[in-house]
Amino acid sequence: MNLRASSAIAQSIRLKLIVGLGLIIAVVALSLTLAISLMTARVLEQQVRLQLIQDTEHSTKILEEYLKSMEDRVSLWMGAPVLDAVLNDAALASVFIPSLRQYFEKIIEQEALFLNVLIIQDGRVIYDHAGEYGVGDENQGLMPDFQALQQLPLAGVQVLDLSSNHTGSASTTGTLLMKRALKKDGVVREGTYVVLALDLDKIQKKLFSGAKIGAHGFISIAMLSAKQGVSVATPGSSAGTEWFDFLDCSANWKNFENIPEQCGSVVLRQTQLKGQPLAIVGVASNQDIQATTRLPLMLGAGIGLLALISGVVAAVYFSYRLTGPINQLTAEAEALARQYAAAPVAPVAVVASARGSEQGSVDEPGPDPAMPARDEIGRLSASFQRMQVTIAGKIGLIEQQNEQLTIAEHRQEELNQSLERKVLERTAALESSLADLRSAQSQLIQSEKMASLGQLVANVAHEINTPIAAVKSSGESIAEAIQEFQDGAPRFAVLDEATRQMFSTLTSHLSGKAEVLSSREERVLVRELTKQLELAQLDDARAKADLIVQLNAHEAWRDYLPLLQHPQSAMILGRAQCLAKLISGVANINLAVSRVAKIVFALKAYSRQDASGEMVATNLQDGLETVLVLYQNQIKQGIEVVLNFEPMPAVQCLPDELNQVWTNLVHNALQAMQHQGVLTLGLRRLGDAAVVSIGDSGCGIPETIRARIFDAFFTTKPVGEGSGLGLDIVKKIIDKHGGRIEVQSEVGVGTTFSVYLPLAGAAT
């Protein structure tokens, strides 16, 4: 084979390698690039749609939180004294209407979302702030459609079309109504409520004017009306194609289920507020979605083209790398062939003698004369020599490395000793820090206990202040009655015996008075008796009827008709009224003193401290009842207490620490119910354990945070209302007693904490 033939073969192989490798690399690169580009575009499109859903759900939470905050502010506004003044006395309502109008104007100035405020009492509109519904005496305060207000629930927001009643210039579309019952001293006024009209577009502007989804998307609030179907709020500055497509599409929606996922140039997602005629609609532009996926496809095309060029270059490079040795081997073969062909052949004897003189023996056979000078054995010998030199160098290098390793081991040992000293020093520092941390934790726990004690002191002070005020008022009333009674004694002494005997019989009804009448029942009796006294032609019938009802003699008033017609009836009845004041004052004082004694006894039992730190036999029921007495001021205002106590032996415990547990759990329960609901306390025996349960009908604890409620400094209360140590202290105290605490909660239903204390050391 000559050099030209070898070169032709090499070029043929090189061409095949270039073509084959180029095709393989190009196909693989283009396939991978196309697949990655399509997958990337799909993932980005899904991310855009997922972001639309997340933005919609987040906006729904924002609207729900805003409506909840509005609920709290409405409750605060409706407690104004001027509102009570208008509702308490219809005759004086017109006097306070200007003040009430100024009060609501200030609120509307602060909250520009309000369109109107209506107050309805006993089926009549008694206050229309905007004066836009034509309310007047000629229609008894109600237009026909206003009857629908009577059927609105007293919770959430509602949509009601009042356009048939509307006489003003403002639009009634896009209006939300909040209807709430009005209260007095925490008690709902029957037939009295307030209706607030809110502007949907202003709510949209306040909450979502700056909300953007991509470059052209937006958030819009939708409301559902029985007459108008679904109405959407104007999103603000958006006026592009997306807004007009969204507006045209929303005109055909009859309910929230009609909202499609695709409409014209926009993609829609809606989330409805639970129990409300409102929904959040997220609007994304198809243009934004396509722009998001366009860039990956363009990048993929560029990368594919670059991969194709790289594949061709790589194919050329590797073909030269693979065919190069073939060309070199062919050239060396041709060179050796030419060398062997031109070299002379030496005689065998000459060669043998020459080889023998070199090796010192002429008997050994010489090498083959046909063997070239650069034969395989020579190359192998040279290779062995090079390998020997290389091995000797490696051995020297290994010995040098061993010496370096020995030095490194000594240094490592020194470093280990230094590290042990540093670890000991660090351990001492950590122990000191741990002691400081425990001290700080003890101070925080003591601070939490003092905060709880402060709350109890405030409750006790308020609870004691009420009976003390009653004693003071009753004392003043008794002093006044005694003075009046002494002043009228001379005139009473000149009356005849029959009149004085009838007076004694009249006042004897006071001793038999057992039933306590409410203010309404007393007014009804006074009105009925006044009519009967007027029929009997008695002067000042109302005052006499009022006194007879106070003396509990309204059923036998005819027996005292001569006394009522007596010329000195005013003096006689005034004397009877003095006796009524005396007896009522004494009864009030006795009741107040009994209440104070009960509170003092409970406070004394709660504050009992055992400095020895030893456990004593304690009745758990006494501790629970003591805490209820101390919280009586908060419980009596809207809490129903349910007690399920079973007979239980005394438990060996630290009573002052367990009282701290009951105090924290009851306080948390009252706050969870916002002081309105059912508080349930239970005490039962389960095997060898006493189980104390404290439950509430509050908002419940979400599953996501239930595992963290016993962690120190974890709290869901607003800043300044809780330190997050209450339940941590509770768990530490229960662990100290060898017990455990469990919690069962359901959102919207309530929460129950169960404390298990061992009865191993119980004394019957």
C-alpha positions in Angstrom: 0.0 0.0 0.0 1.5 3.3 -1.1 1.2 6.7 0.7 -1.4 8.0 -1.7 -3.7 5.0 -1.2 -3.3 5.3 2.6 -4.2 9.0 2.4 -7.3 8.2 0.3 -8.5 5.7 2.8 -7.9 8.1 5.7 -9.8 10.9 3.8 -12.7 8.4 3.2 -12.9 7.5 6.9 -12.6 11.1 7.9 -15.5 12.1 5.6 -17.7 9.3 7.0 -16.9 10.4 10.6 -17.6 14.0 9.8 -21.0 13.2 8.2 -22.0 10.6 10.9 -20.9 12.5 14.0 -22.3 15.8 12.6 -25.7 14.2 12.0 -25.9 12.6 15.4 -24.8 15.7 17.3 -27.1 17.9 15.3 -30.2 15.7 15.8 -29.6 15.2 19.5 -28.9 18.9 20.1 -31.9 20.1 18.1 -34.2 17.5 19.8 -33.0 18.4 23.3 -33.2 22.2 22.6 -36.7 21.9 21.2 -38.0 19.8 24.0 -36.4 22.1 26.7 -37.8 25.2 25.0 -41.3 23.8 24.8 -41.2 22.5 28.4 -39.8 25.9 29.6 -42.6 27.8 27.7 -45.3 25.5 29.2 -43.9 25.8 32.7 -43.8 29.7 32.4 -47.4 29.7 31.1 -48.5 27.6 34.1 -46.6 29.8 36.5 -48.4 32.9 35.1 -51.8 31.2 35.5 -50.9 30.0 39.0 -49.8 33.5 39.9 -53.2 34.7 38.7 -54.9 32.3 41.0 -52.6 33.2 43.9 -53.2 37.0 43.3 -57.0 36.4 43.3 -56.9 34.4 46.5 -54.7 37.0 48.2 -57.0 39.8 47.1 -60.0 37.8 48.5 -58.2 37.6 51.9 -57.5 41.4 51.8 -61.3 42.1 51.1 -62.3 39.7 53.9 -59.9 41.3 56.4 -61.2 44.8 55.4 -64.8 43.8 55.9 -63.9 42.3 59.3 -62.1 45.5 60.3 -65.2 47.5 59.1 -67.3 45.2 61.4 -65.2 46.2 64.4 -65.3 49.9 63.6 -69.1 49.8 63.1 -69.5 48.2 66.5 -67.4 51.0 68.0 -69.3 53.8 66.2 -72.7 52.4 67.2 -71.8 52.8 70.9 -71.9 56.6 70.8 -73.9 58.3 73.6 -75.7 60.6 71.2 -77.2 57.5 69.4 -78.5 56.2 72.7 -80.0 59.6 73.4 -81.9 59.5 70.1 -83.2 56.0 70.6 -84.1 56.2 74.3 -86.7 58.9 74.2 -88.7 59.5 71.0 -89.9 62.8 72.3 -86.4 64.2 72.6 -85.0 62.5 69.5 -85.4 65.6 67.3 -83.2 67.6 69.8 -80.3 65.2 69.4 -80.7 64.7 65.6 -78.3 67.6 64.7 -75.6 66.2 67.0 -76.2 62.7 65.5 -75.8 64.2 62.0 -72.5 65.9 63.0 -71.3 62.6 64.5 -72.0 60.6 61.3 -70.5 63.4 59.1 -67.2 63.1 60.9 -67.3 59.3 60.4 -68.1 59.7 56.7 -65.3 62.3 56.4 -62.9 59.7 57.8 -64.3 56.8 55.8 -65.2 58.2 52.4 -66.7 54.8 51.4 -70.1 55.6 53.1 -73.0 56.8 50.9 -75.7 56.9 53.6 -76.7 55.9 57.1 -80.2 54.8 58.0 -81.5 54.1 61.5 -84.8 52.1 61.8 -86.7 51.6 65.0 -90.0 49.7 65.4 -90.5 49.5 61.6 -89.9 53.2 61.0 -86.9 55.0 59.5 -86.1 57.6 62.2 -82.8 58.9 60.6 -81.8 59.2 57.0 -78.3 60.9 56.9 -78.2 61.6 53.1 -82.0 62.3 52.8 -82.1 60.6 49.4 -85.0 58.2 50.0 -88.0 60.5 50.5 -88.6 59.4 54.2 -91.3 61.4 55.9 -94.2 61.3 58.3 -96.7 61.1 55.4 -95.6 57.5 54.6 -94.8 56.5 58.2 -91.1 56.5 57.5 -91.1 53.6 55.1 -91.4 53.2 51.3 -92.6 49.9 49.9 -89.2 48.4 49.0 -87.9 49.4 52.5 -89.8 46.4 53.8 -87.0 44.2 52.3 -84.6 45.8 54.8 -86.6 43.9 57.6 -85.5 40.6 56.0 -81.8 41.3 55.6 -79.6 39.3 58.0 -77.7 41.1 60.8 -74.3 39.9 59.6 -72.0 40.3 56.6 -72.8 42.6 53.7 -75.8 42.4 51.4 -76.9 43.8 48.0 -80.4 45.3 47.8 -81.8 47.5 45.0 -83.5 50.5 46.5 -83.8 52.5 43.3 -87.6 52.6 43.5 -87.2 54.6 46.8 -84.4 56.8 45.6 -85.1 60.5 45.3 -81.5 61.8 45.4 -79.0 62.4 42.6 -76.5 59.7 43.6 -76.5 56.3 41.9 -77.8 53.3 43.9 -76.0 50.7 41.8 -72.8 49.3 43.1 -74.1 49.8 46.7 -73.4 47.4 49.6 -75.6 47.4 52.7 -74.4 46.5 56.2 -77.3 45.9 58.6 -76.5 45.7 62.3 -78.6 45.5 65.4 -78.1 48.3 67.9 -77.4 47.5 71.5 -77.7 49.2 74.9 -75.5 48.1 77.7 -74.6 45.0 75.7 -78.3 44.0 75.1 -79.8 44.0 71.6 -82.5 46.6 71.2 -85.6 44.8 69.8 -86.6 46.1 66.4 -83.8 48.7 66.2 -80.9 48.5 63.8 -78.7 50.6 61.6 -78.1 50.2 57.8 -74.9 51.5 56.3 -74.6 52.0 52.5 -71.1 51.5 51.1 -69.8 52.5 47.6 -68.3 49.4 45.8 -66.2 51.5 43.4 -64.6 53.3 46.3 -63.8 50.1 48.1 -62.2 48.9 44.8 -60.2 52.1 44.6 -59.1 51.9 48.3 -58.0 48.2 48.2 -56.9 47.4 44.7 -56.2 50.6 42.8 -52.6 49.7 42.6 -53.0 46.0 42.1 -51.6 44.8 38.7 -51.4 41.3 37.2 -48.6 41.4 34.7 -48.5 44.5 32.4 -52.2 44.7 31.5 -54.0 42.6 34.1 -56.0 43.9 37.2 -58.2 42.9 40.2 -61.9 43.7 40.2 -64.6 43.3 42.9 -67.8 41.7 41.7 -71.1 41.7 43.6 -74.3 39.7 43.0 -77.7 41.3 43.0 -81.1 39.5 42.6 -82.3 42.0 40.1 -79.1 43.1 38.3 -77.1 39.9 38.4 -73.3 40.3 38.7 -71.9 43.9 38.7 -68.2 44.6 38.6 -66.3 47.6 40.1 -64.2 49.9 37.9 -60.5 48.8 38.4 -59.2 52.4 38.3 -56.8 53.6 35.5 -57.1 50.5 33.3 -58.8 51.4 30.0 -57.2 49.1 27.5 -58.6 46.3 25.3 -58.5 43.9 28.3 -60.8 46.2 30.4 -63.4 46.6 27.6 -63.4 42.8 26.9 -63.9 42.2 30.6 -66.7 44.8 30.8 -68.5 43.3 27.7 -68.2 39.8 29.1 -69.4 40.7 32.6 -72.6 42.2 31.2 -74.0 38.7 30.6 -73.2 37.2 34.1 -76.3 36.3 36.1 -74.3 34.7 39.0 -70.8 33.9 39.9 -71.0 30.4 38.3 -71.4 32.1 34.9 -67.9 33.7 35.1 -65.8 31.8 32.4 -62.1 31.1 32.5 -61.4 32.7 29.1 -63.2 35.7 27.5 -61.8 37.6 24.5 -58.3 38.8 25.2 -58.3 38.1 29.0 -58.0 35.0 31.2 -60.3 35.1 34.3 -60.2 33.5 37.8 -62.8 34.2 40.5 -62.9 33.5 44.2 -66.2 34.0 46.1 -66.2 35.3 49.7 -67.8 32.8 52.0 -71.4 33.7 52.9 -71.1 37.0 51.1 -72.6 38.2 47.7 -69.1 39.3 46.8 -66.3 37.8 44.7 -62.8 38.7 43.6 -62.2 38.4 39.8 -58.5 38.3 38.7 -58.0 39.4 35.1 -54.8 38.5 33.2 -54.0 39.4 29.6 -53.3 36.8 26.9 -50.8 39.2 25.5 -48.8 39.0 28.8 -48.9 35.2 28.8 -47.8 35.0 25.1 -45.0 37.5 25.8 -43.8 35.3 28.7 -43.5 32.2 26.5 -42.1 33.9 23.4 -38.7 34.6 24.9 -37.9 30.9 25.8 -38.8 29.8 22.3 -36.5 32.4 20.7 -33.7 31.5 23.1 -34.3 27.8 22.2 -34.0 28.5 18.5 -30.7 30.4 19.1 -29.3 27.7 21.3 -30.3 25.0 18.7 -28.5 26.9 15.9 -25.5 27.3 18.1 -25.6 23.6 19.0 -25.8 22.7 15.2 -22.7 24.7 14.5 -20.9 23.3 17.5 -21.8 19.8 16.3 -20.2 20.3 12.9 -17.1 21.8 14.4 -16.8 18.9 16.9 -17.3 16.3 14.2 -14.5 17.8 12.1 -12.2 18.0 15.2 -12.8 14.4 16.3 -12.5 13.0 12.8 -9.0 14.6 12.5 -8.2 13.3 16.0 -9.2 9.7 15.0 -7.7 9.6 11.6 -4.4 11.3 12.5 -2.9 8.2 14.1 -3.8 6.2 11.0 -2.0 8.6 8.7 1.1 8.6 11.1 1.1 4.8 11.3 0.9 4.6 7.5 3.8 7.1 7.0 6.0 5.3 9.5 5.3 2.0 7.8 6.2 3.5 4.4 9.4 5.0 5.9 10.5 1.7 7.5 9.8 -0.1 4.2 12.0 2.3 2.4 14.7 2.0 5.1 14.8 -1.7 5.1 14.9 -1.7 1.3 17.9 0.7 1.1 20.0 -0.8 4.1 22.8 -3.3 3.1 22.7 -6.8 4.5 25.8 -7.6 6.7 27.6 -11.0 6.6 26.7 -13.4 9.4 30.3 -14.0 10.6 31.1 -10.3 10.8 28.0 -9.6 12.6 28.6 -12.5 15.0 32.1 -11.5 15.8 31.2 -8.0 16.3 28.4 -9.0 18.6 30.6 -11.5 20.4 33.4 -9.0 21.0 30.8 -6.6 22.5 29.2 -9.2 24.7 32.5 -11.1 25.7 31.5 -14.4 24.2 31.7 -15.7 20.6 29.7 -18.8 21.3 26.4 -17.0 21.9 24.3 -16.5 18.8 24.0 -13.0 17.5 20.9 -11.2 16.6 19.0 -11.7 13.4 20.8 -9.6 10.7 17.4 -8.9 9.2 16.2 -7.2 12.4 16.3 -3.4 12.1 18.2 -1.2 14.5 15.0 0.3 16.0 13.3 -3.0 16.8 10.5 -3.7 19.3 12.9 -5.2 21.9 15.0 -2.1 22.0 11.9 0.1 22.3 10.7 -2.3 25.1 14.1 -2.1 26.9 14.1 1.7 26.6 10.5 1.6 28.0 11.6 -0.5 31.0 14.6 1.8 31.7 12.3 4.8 31.6 9.8 3.0 33.9 12.7 2.1 36.3 13.7 5.7 36.5 10.1 6.7 36.9 9.6 4.2 39.8 12.7 5.3 41.5 11.5 8.9 41.3 8.1 7.8 42.7 9.7 5.9 45.6 11.7 9.0 46.5 8.5 11.1 46.2 6.6 8.7 48.5 9.4 8.8 51.1 9.3 12.6 51.0 5.5 12.5 51.4 5.8 10.1 54.3 8.1 12.6 56.1 5.7 15.4 55.4 2.8 13.2 56.7 4.7 12.6 59.9 5.2 16.3 60.4 1.5 16.9 59.6 0.5 14.3 62.2 2.5 16.1 64.9 0.9 19.4 63.9 -2.6 17.8 63.9 -2.1 16.5 67.4 -1.1 20.0 68.6 -4.2 21.4 66.9 -6.4 18.8 68.5 -5.1 19.8 72.0 -5.7 23.4 71.2 -9.2 22.6 70.0 -10.0 20.7 73.2 -8.9 23.7 75.2 -11.1 26.0 73.1 -14.1 23.5 73.4 -13.8 23.6 77.2 -13.7 27.4 77.2 -16.7 27.6 74.8 -18.6 25.1 77.0 -18.0 27.2 80.0 -19.2 30.3 78.1 -22.3 28.4 76.9 -23.1 27.3 80.4 -22.9 30.9 81.6 -25.2 32.0 78.8 -27.6 29.2 79.6 -27.8 30.4 83.2 -28.4 33.9 82.0 -31.1 32.6 79.7 -32.8 30.7 82.5 -32.7 33.8 84.6 -34.3 35.9 81.8 -36.9 33.2 81.3 -37.8 33.2 85.0 -38.2 37.0 84.8 -40.5 36.8 81.8 -42.6 34.1 83.5 -42.9 36.3 86.6 -43.8 39.3 84.3 -46.6 37.2 82.8 -47.9 36.2 86.2 -47.9 39.8 87.3 -49.8 40.7 84.1 -52.4 38.1 84.9 -52.6 39.4 88.5 -53.1 42.9 87.2 -56.0 41.8 85.1 -57.6 40.1 88.1 -57.0 43.1 90.3 -58.8 45.3 87.7 -61.7 42.9 87.6 -61.9 42.7 91.4 -61.7 46.5 91.7 -64.5 46.9 89.2 -66.6 44.2 90.9 -66.1 45.7 94.4 -66.8 49.2 93.2 -70.4 48.3 92.1 -71.6 47.1 95.5 -69.8 49.9 97.3 -71.5 52.4 95.0 -74.8 50.6 95.8 -74.1 50.9 99.6 -73.3 54.6 99.3 -76.4 55.3 97.2 -78.7 53.3 99.5 -77.2 55.0 102.6 -78.0 58.4 101.2 -81.5 57.3 100.3 -82.1 55.9 103.8 -80.8 59.1 105.4 -83.1 61.2 103.2 -86.1 58.9 104.0 -85.5 59.0 107.7 -85.3 62.8 107.6 -88.6 63.0 105.7 -90.2 60.4 108.0 -89.3 62.5 111.1 -90.5 65.7 109.5 -93.9 64.3 108.8 -94.3 62.6 112.3 -96.3 65.5 113.9 -98.9 65.7 111.1 -99.2 62.0 111.0 -99.9 61.8 114.8 -103.1 63.9 114.5 -104.7 61.4 112.1 -107.6 59.2 113.3 -107.0 55.6 114.4 -108.8 54.1 111.3 -106.6 56.0 108.9 -103.4 55.0 110.8 -104.5 51.4 110.8 -105.2 51.5 107.0 -101.7 53.1 106.6 -100.1 50.2 108.6 -102.0 47.7 106.4 -100.8 49.4 103.2 -97.1 49.4 104.3 -97.3 45.8 105.4 -97.3 44.8 101.7 -93.6 45.7 101.7 -92.7 42.8 104.0 -94.4 40.3 101.7 -92.8 41.7 98.5 -90.8 38.8 96.9 -91.1 39.1 93.2 -88.7 41.6 91.5 -90.4 43.4 88.6 -88.4 44.5 85.5 -88.7 48.1 84.5 -91.0 47.3 81.6 -93.3 45.2 83.8 -93.4 48.0 86.4 -94.3 50.6 83.7 -97.1 48.4 82.4 -98.6 48.0 85.9 -98.3 51.8 86.5 -100.1 52.6 83.3 -103.0 50.2 84.0 -103.4 51.4 87.6 -103.2 55.0 86.5 -106.2 54.5 84.2 -108.2 52.9 87.0 -107.3 55.7 89.4 -108.3 58.3 86.8 -111.7 56.5 86.4 -112.0 56.8 90.2 -111.5 60.6 89.7 -108.4 60.8 91.9 -106.0 63.7 91.6 -102.4 63.0 90.6 -103.3 59.5 89.5 -99.9 58.7 87.9 -97.8 59.5 91.1 -100.2 57.6 93.3 -100.2 54.6 90.9 -96.4 54.6 90.9 -96.3 54.6 94.7 -98.9 51.8 95.1 -96.8 49.6 92.6 -93.7 50.3 94.7 -95.6 49.2 97.9 -96.7 46.0 96.1 -100.3 46.9 96.8 -101.5 47.2 93.2 -103.7 44.1 93.4 -105.6 45.4 96.5 -105.6 49.1 95.7 -109.4 49.4 96.0 -109.0 48.5 99.8 -107.1 51.7 100.2 -109.3 54.0 98.2 -110.4 56.0 101.3 -106.7 56.6 102.1 -106.1 57.8 98.5 -109.1 60.1 98.8 -108.1 61.5 102.2 -107.4 65.2 102.4 -103.9 64.5 103.7 -103.3 61.7 101.2 -100.1 63.4 99.9 -98.6 63.4 103.4 -99.7 59.9 104.1 -98.4 58.5 100.8 -95.2 60.4 101.2 -94.7 58.7 104.6 -95.3 55.3 103.0 -92.8 56.1 100.3 -90.2 56.9 103.0 -90.8 53.4 104.5 -90.4 51.8 101.0 -87.1 53.7 100.6 -85.9 52.5 104.0 -86.7 48.8 103.3 -85.3 48.9 99.7 -82.1 50.6 100.9 -81.5 48.1 103.7 -82.0 45.2 101.2 -79.6 46.7 98.7 -77.0 47.2 101.4 -77.3 43.6 102.6 -77.0 42.3 99.0 -73.9 44.5 98.3 -72.2 43.5 101.6 -72.8 39.8 100.7 -71.3 40.3 97.3 -68.2 42.1 98.7 -67.7 39.3 101.2 -67.9 36.7 98.5 -65.3 38.5 96.4 -62.9 39.0 99.3 -63.2 35.4 100.2 -62.4 34.3 96.6 -59.5 36.8 96.4 -58.1 35.5 99.7 -58.3 31.9 98.4 -56.6 32.8 95.1 -53.7 34.7 96.7 -52.9 31.9 99.1 -49.1 31.2 98.9 -47.1 28.3 100.2 -43.5 29.4 100.6 -42.4 25.8 101.4 -43.0 24.6 97.8 -44.4 21.3 99.1 -47.6 19.9 97.5 -50.7 19.8 99.7 -54.1 18.1 99.3 -56.3 20.5 97.5 -59.9 20.5 96.2 -59.7 21.4 92.5 -63.4 22.5 92.4 -62.6 25.3 95.0 -59.9 26.7 92.8 -62.0 26.7 89.6 -64.9 28.4 91.5 -62.5 31.0 92.9 -61.3 31.9 89.4 -64.9 32.2 88.2 -65.7 34.6 91.0 -62.7 36.8 90.2 -63.7 37.0 86.6 -67.4 37.6 87.4 -67.2 41.2 86.0 -66.3 39.9 82.5 -68.5 36.8 82.7 -71.8 38.5 83.6 -71.8 40.7 80.5 -72.6 38.1 77.9 -71.1 34.7 79.0 -73.2 31.7 79.8 -71.3 29.4 82.2 -71.9 25.7 82.2 -70.4 23.7 85.1 -70.1 19.9 84.9 -68.4 19.0 88.2 -68.3 15.4 89.5 -67.3 14.5 93.1 -63.5 14.3 93.2 -61.0 13.5 95.9 -58.4 16.1 96.9 -55.3 16.2 94.8 -51.7 16.6 96.0 -50.6 19.8 94.2 -49.4 23.4 94.5 -52.7 25.2 94.6 -51.3 28.7 93.8 -49.7 27.4 90.6 -52.8 25.5 89.5 -54.8 28.7 90.1 -52.4 30.4 87.6 -53.3 27.6 85.1 -57.0 28.0 85.5 -56.7 31.8 85.3 -54.7 31.7 82.0 -57.1 29.2 80.4 -60.3 31.0 81.4 -58.8 34.4 80.3 -57.9 32.9 76.9 -61.4 31.4 76.5 -63.1 34.8 77.3 -60.9 36.5 74.7 -61.4 33.8 72.1 -65.2 34.4 72.4 -64.9 38.2 72.6 -66.8 38.0 75.9 -69.9 36.6 74.1 -70.6 32.9 74.2 -70.7 29.7 76.3 -67.9 28.9 78.8 -67.9 25.3 79.9 -65.9 24.0 82.9 -65.7 20.3 83.7 -64.2 18.1 86.5 -64.2 14.3 86.3 -62.2 11.3 87.1 -60.6 9.1 84.4 -58.8 6.1 85.8 -56.0 7.3 88.0 -56.2 10.9 86.8 -58.3 14.0 87.5 -59.4 15.7 84.3 -60.2 19.4 84.3 -61.7 20.7 81.0 -62.2 24.4 80.1 -64.0 25.0 76.8 -65.3 28.0 74.9 -67.5 28.6 71.9 -65.1 31.0 70.3 -63.4 31.2 66.9 -61.2 28.0 67.3 -57.5 27.4 66.6 -56.5 26.7 63.0 -54.8 23.3 62.3 -51.7 25.0 60.9 -50.8 26.7 64.2 -52.2 24.2 66.7 -48.8 22.5 67.2 -47.1 25.8 68.1 -49.5 27.3 70.7 -47.4 25.9 73.6 -44.2 27.4 72.2 -42.7 30.3 74.2 -43.4 33.8 72.7 -45.8 32.4 70.1 -49.1 34.4 70.1 -51.9 35.3 67.7 -53.0 38.3 69.7 -52.3 41.9 68.4 -49.1 43.6 69.5 -49.4 44.7 73.2 -52.1 42.3 74.1 -50.1 39.1 74.7 -46.5 38.0 75.4 -46.9 34.5 74.1 -45.9 33.0 77.5 -49.4 32.1 78.9 -49.7 28.6 77.5 -46.0 28.0 77.9 -46.3 28.7 81.6 -49.4 26.5 81.8 -47.6 23.5 80.2 -44.5 23.9 82.5 -46.7 24.0 85.6 -48.6 20.9 84.4 -45.4 19.1 83.6 -44.1 20.0 87.1 -47.2 18.1 88.5 -46.5 15.1 86.3 -49.6 15.7 84.2 -50.3 16.6 80.6 -52.5 19.0 78.7 -54.5 18.3 75.5 -56.4 20.6 73.1 -59.3 19.9 70.9 -60.4 22.7 68.5 -62.6 23.3 65.5 -62.5 26.6 63.6 -65.8 28.4 64.0 -67.0 26.0 66.8 -64.7 26.4 69.7 -61.8 25.1 71.7 -61.5 22.8 74.8 -58.3 22.4 76.9 -58.2 19.2 79.0 -55.7 19.0 81.9 -54.8 15.5 83.3 -53.4 15.5 86.8 -52.3 12.2 88.5 -54.3 10.9 91.5 -51.5 8.6 92.8 -51.1 10.8 95.9 -54.8 11.7 96.3 -56.4 11.9 99.7 -60.1 11.2 100.0 
